[in-house]
């Protein structure tokens, strides 16, 4: 009888002509095995914008670290790019966009950053993890029950703002009544709050919206319960334990490899870092092994007292320490790094001839060969923080993603509690990524390198500004009233291992107008051109302003409904409709104006400088492939990635990592030959996730319990 636990597959094949006296054997090249698995989680209000540069940099960096050449990233948004080209052509030719292209182009949240593996090209360690919020049917704005939505325009039974679906609080929803990563203002800086109610607006938020200070791309409205964060954590925990065969009947054998030994690194950004921490606590509660390595980037997690936080700083610190300790206390050692060496019979091509378990070599940025110390990163947690991150630097957050982990906390009653002084002994490391250069007062300025000799480092030296945000522009005004400045000469223990070569951080990736960082001069934030998701977000923002176009100058009181109906009847494409109309003047001649159509707005925003947004530097670490090539690729754990070497398992795991389980996406997942081997619990979670995404029905507590696991300390303020 065949072994049902064995997942052998053909990894290479070749043909040869049968002949006598053949001069030699027909060699068959066996492809090198993957050195591990890397899962990446985005944050709130994010459809996966930075996945492409991260994967690109990781693949290049791992190739150079391991003396190999074959790791290559997937491609992102390929189908969407074709749909956008078709849209632009249709607009120029004044014809309707085809249905297939329209379904993709008008759904950028799903397609603009969608990853695809290209046959015979993509070979990667990367699994992109997607998560978000789906409105319940009772939360969606409908005819006669629109809540706070001002618009009276409809699409079927639903109320829309410039063609975009809305919830009753006025938040824009995508084509599936969902929001990738949930709403911006629903983020938290601790884990217990993820189990609670959502953000509620107050007088300050209403004034900000009324004055238009939140900008085109941000709407501040009441937010739903945050339990979708908890669902994401359960999904992540299930994915990790499935990768290791713990959620597969009988486990998984892949040739000589046992899935129980898979090496898993999680890289997480923003709110995704809290989901990652919670997932480790869930794995511990379920009796499964945590991820081998976690790299948390720009995290809002805080150990400070803030107005919007219900937890005490001590409770937040204790939760963080408990979870970090669980990840790091017992590093997994199978396979040993020596097993990857070129002269080991079990190496499988995971490393090349230029690599050993203690030392590797690579070319530096000038093309010179350098050696570096190799290290086993299993059982480690890294914090990447950026002192210029104005998002998690908000007073309501005060996240360690901006301020770093201090050596100690100074609490009420003059109580001093060790923080980094405690974590540094638990294989917890932090790296500081700053875009501000430093000088010694002689006019010469140099970047602050990442990966220099470990030790204490000042966050702001005597020549640098203390503010988190820039010196000039709108960012100066916003930062002055919403973020807490750094303290002069405040130190952080930057204990991340020394890198050779160290890396000058590239913090301006994706900017169309590059920001400035030179001390002594006005430092302005760089600017981004809006992507198609952002354009749709702006269109769905009922507080946003768009261009008005003169239509007519009638001499009698105009009937705007008649004008609107006549104009919109010219095209069946709702993107070519004008939703808002107005008449100016109190007597003849009147002026009839219409707001630009969504498609006119999309075209204008492509080139209009006023449509650009300022960089908050919340994703600056992620946006450049070079940062991951030289640093992140050195910090991820290496070992075994056999589950991704198997095409069927790789396909199943990547599909499990995407919560957008429409029928179109669910069918191939369930048709995968390995789906039937998954545990009932994982199958139930997948089915519940699909029901949530399609219908807005949140999973029952038997599948997603809404009680925090024991490692989470719930210490509410008095």
N, C-alpha and C positions, 0 to 999 in steps of 0.2 A: 504494500500500500504506500502511496506517495505521502511524503511528509507535508502536511497541510500548513506547517509553520514556515516552510522554506519558500523564500521569494526569489529563487534563482531566475535570472533572465539572460538573454544573449547580450553580451557586452561588445563583441567584435566578431567579424566574420570576413572571409576572403575566398576567392575562387582561384583555382590553379588547373592547368592542363595536365592530365595524367600522361606521364612519359617514362620510358625506361632510362636508366642511367642518368637520372636527374642530377645536375651538378650540385644542388643544395636544396635545403628545405624551403618551402614557401612560408615566409614569415607573416604572422598576423599581429598587427600592432594593437596592443591592449590599451584602451584609454586610461589615463591616470585617474585615480579615485579622488573624490572630494575630501578636503581636510576638515570638514565640520559643517555645521548648519548655523546660519545667522538669520534671526527673525527681526524684522524692523516694525515698530509701531509708531504711527503718526499721533499728533495731538488733536486738540479741539479745532473745529472750523477748518479742517484740513483733509482734502481728498487724496493726499499722497504727493504733494508738490515736489518734495526733495528726494523721492525714492530713486530717481534716475542718477543724479550725481553721487548719491551714497553707494549704490551698487557698482557704478562704474569705477569709483575710487577704490572700493574694497577689492574688486577683482584684480585691478592693476597692482594694488599694494600687496595682496596675498601672493600673486605671481612673483613679485620681487622679493618678498620675505622668504618664500619657500623654494626659490630657484626653479620656477616652472613658468610656462607661457600660455597655458591652455584655458585659464579661467576667463570667461567673457560674459558680460551682463546681458540681461534681457532688453527688449526695446519697449518704450513707453509711448502710449497715445498714437500708435501708427494708424489705426482705423480712424481715430478722431481727426488726425491731420488730413487724411484724404477727404473726410466729410467737410472739413472747414474749407479746403480748396474748392470742393464742389459748391459750397455755399457762396463763396466769394465770386465764383464764375457765374452762378445763377443770379446774383445781385447785379453784376455788371451787365448781364444780358437781359435783365428784367424778366426773368422767368421763375417759375416755382421750383424749389428744391425737391429732388426726388424723395420718395418716402423713406427708403433705406438710409440715405444720407441724413435726412431730417431727424430720424429717430436717434441717430448718433449725435449730430451737431447740437440739437436742442436738449441733450442730456449730458453736458460736460462733466457733471459730478461723477458720472459712472465711467466715462470714456476718455477724458482728456489725459488722465495719468494712469490709464489701465496698462498693466504690464503684460507682455506676451513673450513666450519663449520661441525663438526662431530655430527650426530644425537645422542641425549640423552647424549651428553658430553659437547659440547660448549654452554656456556651461558655467553654472554659478552655484554659490553656497547660499544664495539669498532667497528668503521667503517674505514677501510683502504682506503685512497683516493690516487688514482694513476693518474699521469698526465705526459705529455711529448710532444715531437716534432716529427712530421712526415714529411719527406722530400716530397716536390712536385715532380711530375714526371720529371719536367725540371731540378731539382736539383740533381738527381741521376746520378752517373757516368755510362755511357753506352759505347758500342762499337762506336768508332769514335767520342765520345764526353765525354772524361774521365776527363777533367779539369786538376787538379793538381795531379791526381792519377798516380803513376808511373807504377803500375802493368799492364800487358797486358792479364792476365788470366780473363776468363769470366765464367759466369753462366747464360746461356741463352743469353739475350741481355745485361746483366749487367756486368760491370767490377768489379772484386773482388780482395781483398788482402788477400791471404791465406784463401780463401773461404768466406770472410766477405764482405758484400755489403759496398759501399762507396758513399758519396756524392762527388760532383765535387771539393770540397775543401780538400778532403782527410780524412774527418771525417768518422769513422766507423758507419754503420747503422745496426740495428738488422734484424732479419728474416722478419720483416714487414716494412722495410725501415724507422724505427722509432728509437728514442732515449729516454729512460725513463728519465724524468726530463730535457731533452735537454743537450747540451754540457757544460762541466765544465766552459770554458772560456766565456760563454755567460751570466753568472750570473750578477746581478746588485746590487747596494747598495741603490737604490731609486726606487720609483714607476714610475715616468714619463719615465725613460729609458726603462721600459718594453714595452712601446708603440713604441719604435724606432727601428733603425737598429741594426744588430748584431755586435758582436766583430770582429774587423779586425786586422790581424797580421801586425806587423811592423818588422823592422830590428832586434830588440832584440829577438822577438819570433822566427824568422828564425834562428838566431844564436843558440838559446837554442835547437831547434829541431835538427839542424845540428850536434851539439855537443853531442846529446843524453842526455841532462841534465833533460829533462822532464820525463824520465823513460819509462818503458815498457807500463804503463797503462794510460799515458796521451799523447794526441796528440794536438798540438796547431795549429789550422787552422782557416780560416775565418768561421764565424758562421752566420746562417740565421737571419732574422728578429725575434725579440723577442715576437711577438704577441701571440705565444702559451702560454706565461705566462698569458696573458689577458683571453684567452679561459679558462684556468684552474680556474681563479678567477670567471668567470661567471658560470662555472659548480659548483664551491663550493657554491656560493651564491644561485644557484638554488636548490642545495641539502639541504641547511639549511632551506630555505623557504618551501621546500616540506616536510621536517620533521615536520614542524609546521602546515602543512595543508594549508599554504597560496597559494600554487600552485596546490591545489586540488579542483576540483569543489565541492562547498558546504562545504568545510572543512572536517575534519575527527573526528569522535567520536569513541572512543575505550572503550566500556562499559561506565563507569562513567568518563573516562578521555577524555579531549579535547586536540587534538594534538597541539592546539595553545599554550599550557602550557609546551611543551617539553623543557627540560633543555639541552642545547647544549654547549659543551666545544670543542674548537679546540686546538690541540697540533700541532705545526708546526716546521719544522726544516729547517734551511738554507734558500734557495730561497722560500721554501714553506711558510716562515713567511711573505714575501712580498706579495705573492699571497693571504694569509689570510687577511692581512691588506687591500688590494685592494678589496677583496670580501666584507668586512664590509662597505667600501665606496659605493660599488655597491648596497648593501642591503639598505643602507640609501637612495640612489638615487631612488630606486624602491619602497620606502615606506614600507619596511619590517624591522622586528626587527633583530638586529645584534645577533651574538653568545652571549651567557651569559657570557662566560669566554674564554680567549685566553691565551695560554702559548706558548711563542715564544722562541725557543731554537737555540743558535748558529747563530743568524741572521746576515746576511751581511749588514743589514740596517745601514746607517751611518749618523752621524751629523757632519762629518768632511769634509774638503776640500781635494779631491784626484784628481790626474791627469786624471783618467779615468771617472770622474763624470762631467756631464754637469750641475747639479743642485747646487745651493748655499747651504751651511750648514743651513742657516736660513730657506730656503724653505723646506729642508728635515725635519728639526725639526718641523716646523709648520704643515706639512702634518701628521707627526707622532702624534703630540699632538691632532690634530683635529680628527683623527680616534680613538685614544685611548679614547678621551672624548666621542665620539659617543657610544662606547661599554660600558662605565662605568657610564655615567651620570644618567641613570635611571634604576637601578637594578630591574629586574623582580622578583616578590615575590609570584607567584603562581606556584606550591604549596608552602605553608609555610613549613619551616623545621619541625615544630611541627607536620605536617600531616604525617611525616614519622615515628613518634614514635610508638613503639610497642603497646601502649595502645590507639592509635587513630584508629577509625573504618575505616579510609581511608588509613592506612599505607601500606596495600598490601604486607607486607613482605619486603619492601625496606630497613628496618633496623631491627636489632634484639633487644632482651631485654636489652642488655648491652649498648645501645646507646640512647642519648637524644639530643634534638636540641641545647643544650649548652655544652654538655660534652660527650665524649666517652672514652672507655678504650680498650687497646690492650696490648699484650705482647711485651716487648722490645727484643733486640737481645740475651739477656741472659735468656729469659723465664720468666721475672718478669712482673707482671701486672703494667701498668702505666695508668694514666688518661691524657687526652688531651682536650684542649678547642676546641669544634666544632665551625665551622664558615660557613657562607653563602658566597660562592665564586662567586655568580652571580653578574655581573657588575664589573669584575676585569680583569686586564691584567697583566701577569707575564712575566718578562724577565729572562731567565736562560742564564748566560754568563760564558764562560770558558777562563781565561786569557792565557791558553796554546794552544788555537785554532789557528793553523798557517794558516788556510784557509781564514777565514774572517778577520784574522789579516794582510793579504797581504796589501801592500801599496796602491794597486788599490782599495781596499775595505775599510779597517779601520772600520770594522763593530762593532756595540755595542755588538755583540755576543762574541767578544774577549775583548773589552775595557770597557764594561759596559756603562751605561748612566751617564755622568758627571753631577755634580750639576749645572754647568753653562758652557756656551760656550764663548770663548774669540775670537771675530771676528776681522776683519780688522778695523783699525781706533780706536783700544782700546775699541771697543763696547763689552759689557758684556750682555749676554742674559741668563735668567734662563732656565735650561733644567729639570734635575731631581727635582730641587727646585719648578718647576711648576707642573711636573707630579705626584709628591708624594701626591698632594692634589686631584688627579683624580683617586684614587684607582689603581694606577700603582705601581707594586712591582718588585723588582729585587732580585735575588739570585745569589751568586757567587759560582761556582763549580771549585775548583782548585785541581790539583793533587799534587802540591808542598806542602810538609809538612813545619811546622814552629817550630823554636826553640828559645830559649832565650840566646843562646851562651854557654850553659852548656853541650851541646852534646846530649840533649834530644829533640826529634822531635815528633810532633803530627800533625795529619791531621787537616785541617781547616774545621770545621763542617758546614753543611748546616742546617739552622733552629735555630741558636742561637738567642739571644735577638737582635731585630732590632737596627740598628745604623750604623754609619760610620765605614768603615773597610778599611785598606790599601790593595791595590791590590798586591804590592810587599813590604815586610818589609826590614829592613836594612841588613838581612842576605841572602836574596834571589836574584837570578839573575834578571836582568831587561828584558832580551830577552824573546820573546814569545816562541821561540822554544827551543830545548834541548841544553845541554852543550857540547855534543859530537856527532860524527857521521855525516852523510850527512845532517841531519836536522839542524845542527849548521851552515853549509855553506849556505844552502838555506835560512834559516831564517835571517841570517846576512845581506843578500843583498835584501830581499824581504819584510820584516816586520818592523814595527816601534816598538821600545822597549817601555816598560812601564816606567813610571817615578818613581823614588824612593819616597816611602811614599805617593804616590798619593791615594786619598781617593775616595770611592764610598759609597753612601747611600744604604746599604743593608737592605732594609725595609720589606722584606718578613716576614710574620708572624712567630713567634717562634713555633717550633715544639717540641713535647715531644713524643719520644726522638728525639734529633737532630741526623743528619745522617752524618757519615763519608763517603764521596763520593767514589764510586767505579768507577774509570776512566780507567780501563784497560780491559774492557770486550771484548772478542773475540780475544785477542792477543795470539799468540802461543809462542812468546818470550816476556815476560812481561817487560815493560819499568820501569825505575827507577826514583824516585822522591825525594830522600833524599838530602837535602841541604848539601853542603860541599863536595859532591862527583860528579863525572861526570854523569850527568843525560842523559840517552839515551832514544830515542823514542822506544816504543815497536814495534813488527813486526806482520803483518798479513799474513796468507796464502791466496793466491788468490782464490776467488770463481770462479765458472764457467763463470759468466758474465765477470769478470775481465780477465780471460784467453782469452775469445773471443775478448775483447777490445784490448788486447795485440796483438792477431793474426791480427786484423784489423788495427794495427798501422804500417804504412809503414816505420816509423823510428825505430821500435823496432828491437832488435837483437835476433836471435835464434841459436840453436846449428847446426853446420855443420857436416855432416857425409860423410866419404870417401866411394865412390861407386866403383871406378875403377882407374887403373893406365895404360891407353893406351899408346902405342908407336907412335900412329898417332894422328893428330889433331882431337879431339873429336867433334861430332855433338851433342850438348846438347839437342836439340829438340828430337832427336832419343832416347837418354837415358831417357828423361822425359816421353815421350809417352810410352816407354816400361815399366817403373816403374809404372806409373799411371794406366796402363791397367790391373794390377793385382787385383784391387779392384774397385767395382762400388761406394764405399763410398768415397765421396770427402774429408772426414776427413782423409783418408788414402793416399791421394795424396801429393806429394811434389811439391810445386809451384815454388821454386827458386833453380836454379842450377848454378854452376860455374866451370870453368876449370882453374887450377893453373899451372903455368910454362910457359916458353917461348920456350921450346924445350922438346923433348921426354926424359924420360917418363913424361907424363902429369898426373895431379891428377884431377879426376872428383869428385866433392862434391855436395851433395844435402842438402838443408835445411831440418831439421826434419819436418815430417808431422804435421798437426794440432793435430792429435790424439796422436802422440808421444810427442808433446809439452805439451798437456794437462796432460798426465801421468807423465811426468818429473816434471812439475810445482807443482804437488800435494805434492812432497816431497823435491824438490830442494830448499835449503835455499836461494840461490841467486835469486829465483823468488819471495821472500817475499817483501812486501812493508812496509815502515815505517808508523806508526800511526801519523796522523796529529792532532789527538785529536779533530777533528771537530765533531765527533759523539760520543765522550767519554761519555757524559752525558746520551745518549740514549742507549748505548750498554749493560748496566748492568740492569737486572730486579730489582735489589735491590734499585736502585735510584728511580724507579717509585713506588716501594712498599712503601718506607718510606717518599717520598717527593711529587712526582707528584700526587699520589692518594689522598694526603691531599689537594692539590691545585685545583683539578678539581671541577667543580660545581656539586652539587647533587640536585635532585628534582624529575623529572619525565622522564621516558624513555619508555613510553607506545608503541610508534611506533616500537621499537625493540622487544617488547613482542609479537607483532603480526607477525607470520611467513611470511605472504605474503608481508606485508609492509617492514619487515626486508630484505627479499630477494630482493625486488625492490630497496631499498635505497642502499644496498651494491653493486648491479649491476650498479646503476647510478654513484657510486663513482669511477668506473673503466673506464678510457677512451679507453681501448683496445677493442673496439666494433667491433670485427670480426663478420661475419654472425653467427658463432657458439655461440658467446656471446650475440649478439643482439636479437636472436630469443627468448630465455627464458625471456629476459627483456620485450619484447613487448607482450609475452604471459601471463605475470603476470596479474591476474584479476584486479589489481588496476592501471595498465598502462593507461587504457582508461579514468580514472578519472583525469589524470594529465592535467594541463593547456596546451593550444596550444603552448605557449612560451617554456615550458619545453620540450614538445615533439619535437618541432623544433630544440631545442638545442641538444637533444639526437641524432636526425637524422643527424644533421650537424657534430656532433662529430664522429659519425660512418663513415660518408663520408670522413672526414679528416683522420681518422686512416686507412681506407681502401684504399683511393685513393689520399691522399695528398692535397685535395681541402679544403683550409681554409674557415671557415664559412663566409658568407657575413656579411656586417656591420649591416644589419637589425637585425641579430641574435647576433653578437659579435661586438658592436661598438668599434672603435679604437680611441675614444676620452675619456680621463680620466674623471671620475665623479667629481662633484664640490668639494668634500672634499680634493682632491689631488691638492696641490699647485704646480704650474709649475713655478719655479723661476730659470730661466737659468742664467748662469754666463754671465757677460758682455763680 
